[in-house]
Amino acid sequence: MPRPPALALLLALSLTAACGEQRGPIVFGMAGPFDEGFGRANRRGAELAMRQINAANGIKGDSLLIRFMDDGGEGSRAASIAQGFVENDSIVAVVGHVTSGAMLAAARVYDGQLTALATTASSASLSGISPWVFRVISSDVQNSVDLAKFATRLGKKRVAILYENNAYGRGLAENFRKAFPDSVIGLDPISTSGDGAEIYVSWIAARRPDLVFVAGTERSGIAILREARRQKVGAEFLGGDGWTGVAADSSSEGALVGAPFTPLDPRPRAQEFVSAFREAYGQDPDGNAALAYDAVKLLASAVEAVGRDRAKIREWLATRTGESAHPGVTGTIAFDSLGDPAGQAFTMTRIVRGKLTVAERGTP
């Protein structure tokens, strides 16, 4: 005898529940300082990845939704947002946080409860901070060594260092100082806004280093570069990944940048991403956008493989090693035991007419 329609529906629902199958949007959280240029770039890269995933029938037929929260790069706000993500059962993983200070504050909240895949948070203090925290950018320790070796290969002997007085700036500057084999004639903190640039640049101009290494982000970087051009400082200027956004300012012409990605990367996967980003936003992507794009695509692959279970997502990421590495636009992504990307390396670039041109390619 056929079952009544209502009974058949109840039976189907009970079987679905018993199998643990969930339907509806798959939700990621994402947090960063989205009013900052590098934060906006992160968001755009993540949004592009989300749109592409949804245009390709989502993840196992379910759409992807990213809930964006602005943490302002502040630790207390980041920790509060992280707690909200943890308590929201619909969120299966987190993209970010974007900055090192925010990620350091949020990591303890995520520990044991929710996977967070940081995009551009590079502080060495994050290495091994929690089995639930990973990142797609290499650590400041490795980045600083790469930058210092590059400076040496350029024949630089006297370096002045300026750094933003935060987790990112301090870590990058100190590790650069340790790795640079010749003379460091100054190690001075600057504000994230670049206020007071005239004082620091005047000091540098008087001492005539052959290289100025600035461990900071684009806002302070542009302020320093503009002042250096005004004072006609003859030294070359070098920045890390936080400087990828300075290329948009004319004062950056000739500056050197250690970048996790350049839109001139000839690899087909990279160029497909560049074309899609240009079509969506009318400009080239930088390393911030590329890393966030890779983070979203990687977490989507995790959900595709193991479903929405938070613990299984963490386990899947932890096993991305060797042959199981994820192909990203910034390179192949695998993780070491500390949650850092294994084998990643900066490409050293020089800014020419607003573009990050390859000065020396990284060899991961």
N, C-alpha and C positions, 0 to 999 in steps of 0.2 A: 504494500500500500504506500503511495507517495507521501512523503512528509509534508505537513502544512508549511507554507512559505515562511511564516514567522519562526517555526522550529528549525527549519533549514538555515535561516539566517543566524539564529543563536548558536547553532552547532558550528557554523563557519567561523563566527567570531571567537568561540571558545577554542577551536583548533588553532586559529591564528595566534591567540594569546598563549596557548600552550607551547607553540613553536617559538615564541619570543619575537615574532615578526612585528616590526613597527613600520608605519607608513607616515607620510607627511614630510615636510621639509626637514632636511638634515641641517643642523644649526652649529655654526662655529662662532665663537666670540673673537673679537679682535680689539686690541687696545693700543693706543699710541697718542702722540701729540699731533693731532691732525690739523692744527692751525699752523704748524711749522712746515717749511717747504719739504723737508725730508719725510715728515709725517704724511703729508698729502701724497707724496710719491708712493709711499708704502700702501696707502689706502687705494690709490689708483691701480697699482699692480695686483692687489688682492681682488678688487672689483672686476678687473679684466679676467682674471682666472675664474671667478665665480660665474661671469656671464658666459664664458666659453664652455664651462662644465654644464651649465644649464641648457645651452644651445645644443649640446650633444646628449640630450636626454638625461641630464643630471647624474646622480650616483645611484645606479641600479633602479633607475626610473623615478627617483625622488629628487626634487629640486634642492639646491644648496642655498642656504641663507646665512649671511654673515651679519652678526649684531656688532656694530661699531660703537666703541665707547672711548671718549677722549680722556686720557689720563694726564695730559699736560706734561708728561715726562716726570711727574712728581711721585715719589715713593708712596706717600700715604694714600693718595688718590688711587694709585695703581693697586695697592693692597686691597682697598675697598672694592674696586671693580672686580678684582680677582675673586674675592669672596662672593660677590654677586653671581659671577660665572659658575663658581663651584656649586652654589645653592640652586641654580637653575638647571633642573634635570634635563631640559631639552638641549642644552649645550653639550656637545660630545667632545670638543677639543677647542683649543685657543690658538689663534695666530698672534704672535707677539709674546711679550710686549716689544715695542720698537726700540726703546732706549735702555741702556744698561742699568741706570739707577732705578727705573721703574720695574725692570725685570728682576733685579735683586730683591726688591721689596715684595714682589708678587710671588716669587718662587716658593717661599715657605708656605704660602696659602695653597698653592696647587699641589704640593707634595702629598702623594698618596691618594689623590682624589681626581685630578684632571690633568691631561697632557697639555703642556704649553710649548709651542714651537716658535721661539723667538726669531725675528727677522734680522734686525740690524743691531741687536744688543751684543756687543763684542767684549765686554769686560772679562778679564781673566778670572775674576771672582765667581763667575757663573759656572765655570767648569766643574762638573760633579756636584753642583749645589743640591740637586735632587734627581732621582731616577725618572721623574716625570717631566723634567725640563730639558729640552733640546734646542738647538739653534742651527740655522743654515749659513750663518756667517762665521768665519774662523775667529779664534780668540785673539785679543789684543797682543798676547805674548807672541804668537806666531806672526801676526801682522807687523808688529814693531820690529821684529827681527828681519822680516822681508824688506821693510822700509829702510832700516839702517844699512843692510847689505847693499841695497840699491844706491843709497847715498855714497857709500864707499866705492862702488863700481863707477860712479860718476866722478870720482876723484876729489870728493869734498873732504876737507880736513878740519875746518872750524865751523861748528854748528851752534846756532842759538835756538833754543826750544821755548815755544809758548804753548800753554795748554789751558783748556777750559777747566775750571776748578770743580770738576764733578767726576763720577766714577769712570766715565769713558776717557775724559781728557787726562786725568792723573795716571790711569793705567797705561795708556798708550805712550805718554811722555816718559814715564819712568822706565818702561821696558825698552823704549828706543834709546834712552840714555845708557842703559846697561849694555845694549848690543852694539852701539856705535864705538868703534875702536880708537877714534882720534879725539880731538879737543871739543868739549861742550863748554861754550863760553858763557852760557846763561840758561836758566831754567825758571821761567816766570809764569804765574797764573794770570789768565785774562777772564773777563766776564763772557758769558754766553752771547750777550748782545754785541760785544765788541766795543763797548764804551771804554774810553781811555786809550784807544788805539794809537793816538798821536804820541803819547808818552813812551809806549813800548817800541814803536817804530823809530822814534828819535834815538833811543838807547841803542837799538840795533844798528842804525845808520852810522853812529859814532864808532862802533866797534868793528864794523865791516866783516862779518862772517861771510863765508862763501855759500852757506845754505841756512835758511830758516825753516825749521820744522814746526808746524802748527798742529797740535793735537786738539782738534775741535770740530765744530759743525759749520754749516755754510754761513750762518748769520755773522758769527765772529770772524770767520775766514774772509768774507767779503769786506768787512770793515778794515781788517788788517791789510788786505791786498790794495784796497783803494788808497789807504794812507801811505803804503809803501810806494805806490806809483806817484803819488803827489810829492813825496820826498825824494823820488828818484833813487831808491835803494837799489844797489847793483846786485845784491845776493839773489840766488834762486830761492823759490818758496816751494815747500813740499807739504802735502797734507795726506791724511789717511782716507778711509772710506767715508768719513763724515764730510769730506770736501767734494763729493761728486756733484753736489748742487751748485758749487761756485762757478761752474763753467758758464752758467747763464749770464754772468756779469762780465762786462768788457774788461774790468780790471784784472781778471784772472788769466788773460792771455799769457801763455808761456809757463804757467804754473804746473807743477808736477803733482799727480794724485795717484795714490795706491788704491785701485778700485776693484771691487769684487765682480764688476761687469762693465763692459763698454758696448755701446750700440754698434760699434764697428767690428765686433766679434764676427768672423765670417762663417761660423758653424751654422748649418741650416736651421737647427732648432732655435738658436739665438736670433737669427734673422727673421724667422716666422713670428717670434714674439715682438721684435722691434716693429715689424710691419703692422701687426695687430694693434700695438700701443699707439703708433702714429695715427692709424685710422680712427682710434677711439678718442684720442686726446689732442691730436694735432701737434705733437712734439715727440722728441726721442725719449725713451725711458732711461733712467739712471740705475745705479746699483740698488738703491732703495726699492724701486719698483720691481726690479728683477727678483730680488730676494723674497719680497712678499708674495709675488706671483708663484715662485717655486714653493714657498711654504704652504700656500693654499692647495696647490696641485698635489703636493706630497701628502697632506692630511686627507685629501679626497681619495687618493689611492689607498690609504690606510682603511678608510671606511668602506671602500669598495671591496677590500680584501677580507675584513673581519667584522664589518657591521658597526653598530653604534656603541658597542660596549667600551666604556672608557679605558678599562684595564687592558683589553685586547688591543686597542689602538696604541697604547703605550708600548706593549710588548712587540707589536709589529714594527714600530719605529726603531726600537732597540736592536732589532735583527736586520736592519738595513746595513749590511756589510758586504764587501767584496762583490760577488756576482749578483747579490740582491739589491745593490745600490739603485737609487732612483735617478733617472735621467732628467736633469733640470736645465734651465736656460743659463744658469751660472756655472754649470758643470755637473758632473756626476756627484750625487749626494749620498754619502754613507756616514755612519756615526761611530765614534770611538766609545770607550766605556764611560767617558765623562759627559756624553751627550753633545760633544763638539763634532763638527763635520770633519771627516778624515780626508786628508790629502788636498784640501782646498788651498789655493794660493792666489794672492793679488796679481792683477795685471797692472804694471806700472804705466801710467799714461801721462801725456803732456797735453795741455789744453791749447788747441789751435783753432781760432775762429769759432769759439763756443763749443767745440767738440773734444771729447776725450780720445785723442789719437794714441795708438799703442806705441809706447816707448820701449817696453820690454815685457814680453808675454810671460805670465805665470806658468809654472810647470808643475801642476799637482801630481 
